[in-house]
Amino acid sequence: MNRRSSIGSLAVLAAVAVVAVLVSSAALAQTGGPYSYYSVTPCRVVDTRCTPGVVDASCPGVAVGNGIPALVGNAAGRNFTMRGNCGVPTSAAAVSLNATIIPQTATPGNFFLTLWPSGGTMPTVSTLNFTQADVALANGAIVPLKASGTPDLAAFVATFDNAHLILDITGYFAP
């Protein structure tokens, strides 16, 4: 195989993988479609280290109402609003985001963060796995949103102690 054909094969394989991710994510969010991806300048929509409604140098641009106290243990289910923040329109079916977890626990163990549409059943797959030894850990994800209304995104952090959550929007899927 010459160099040109192996590069072409790689490009086709990458394109097929991207299409598979986009199709499955949009299908989970809402019926209908097709959906197009719209990128946005990365924007912090959630930071649990911030005081609710206070925008200052340490928490620039965090959406009002999305800054909440530290997430706590296994009762850490929280709901957030993506639509109407960071350029995400009300017609968005899913968001592309970067999720960062900052463990605040000394308890040894393996923990996880799961994101899903508000009001839906929590999936059995995690968005991000972490341990108490991680200073901060991030992962990109495409997360479907609740079909209508707000809040539209749910988060669950399984820890024995506390963890902070940061969500940075990088884009969205809409008709």
N, C-alpha and C positions, 0 to 999 in steps of 0.2 A: 504494500500500500504506500503510495507516495504521500508526501507531506500535505499537499492540498486536499486530498480526499479524507485524510484523518481529521483535519480541521473541520471540513464540511460535516463529517459524521458527528463530531462533538457538538457543533452548532445545532444540528437537528435534534440530537438527544437532549440538549439543554432546553430547546424550545418546547419539546414534548413535555418535559418535566414541569416547566412553568405553566403551560396550558393545563396540565392535570391538577396542579395546585389551585389555580384560579377557578376552574370549573367546580371542583369539589367544595371550595370555600363559599362561592356564591350560591351554590345549590343548598347549602346548609342554612343560609341566612333567610331567604325568602323564595317563594315560588315566583316565577316570572323571569325577567331578564330579556335579552342578554345584558350583562353588566360590563361596564368599562372601568378600568383602573385610572384614577386621577391622583397624581402625586401632589404633595403639599410640602412646603418648607417644613422640616421637622419642628414639631411644636409640642411642648409639655402640657398635657391635659390633666394629669394626675401626679401629685407628689404628696405622699402622706406625711412628709416631714414638715409641711407648711401648715400655717394656721388658716382655717377656712375663711375665704373671702378676703384675705390679706395678700396683696401683691407687693413685694418688696425686693430688694436686691438678691436675697437668698432664694426667692421663689418667683422669678419673673414670669408673667404670663400664664400662670396656672389658672385654669378655669375656675370661676367662683363656684363654690359648693363641692369641688372635687378635691380640695385639700382637706384631708381628715387626719385625726390622730392615728398613731401607729396601728397597724392591723394586729389583731391579737389572736393567738392560738387557733384551736379548731373551731372556734365560734367566729371566725374571721370573714364570714361572707359579707361582702360590700357591693353596692351598686353604684355605677358611675354613668355620667352622661357624656357621650361622644358627639352626637349630632348637635349642631349649633356651636360647637367649639372647634378651634383650630382649622376653620375652613371646611369642616365636615357638614354637608347639607342634610336637610331632613329626609332627602330621598336616598341617602346612603344605606346600602344593605350590609356592608361589612367594612372594617377598617384594617389597614396595615399599620402595625405599631411595633415599637420596641419596648419590651417589658423589662424593668430592672428591679431586682429584689435586693434589699439590704438587710441581712439577718441581724437581729438584736438579741440573739440567744446564746447562752453558754451551755445549753443542754445539748449533748452529742446526739446526732441522729441525721437521718435523711428526710428532707422536707420537700414540699412542692407548692407551686402556684398554678391555678387553673383559671382560665378566662373563658366565658361563654355568653350567649345572649341572655339578658335579664329576663326573669320569669320562666326560663326554660329549665330543663333538667341538667344538673351539673354532669359534664361528660366524665368518663372514667380515664381519660388521658390528660396528662399534665401539659401545661404550657412551658414550664421551667422547673427543673429540679435543682435543689441546693442543699448544702450542709451548713452547720453552725460555723465551720471554718472559712466559708466564703465571705470576703469583705463586701463584695457586691457582685452580682451576676446578672447578665442580660441575655435576652433572646428575642429575635424577631418573630412575629406571628401575624397571621391573618385571622381575624376574629369576626364571625357573623354578629350582627346586632339584632336586638329585639325587633320584630316586624314593624311595630309602630309604638309611639309614646316614649317617655323617658322615665326613669333611667333606662338605658339601652344595653349596658354591658355589666356583667357580674364578675366578681373576682373572689376567689377563696384561697387562703394561704394556710396550709397545714403545718403548724409549728407548735412547740410546747410553750414558747414565749412570744416575743414580738418580732415583727419584720416590717420594714417600710417598703412601699410600692411606688414605683415611678412608671408612668406610661407616656411615651412620646409618640404622637401620631406622625406617620410618614406618608399616608395616603388613604384613599377610600375607594370602594366599589359602588357604583350607582348606575342606573339605566342610562 
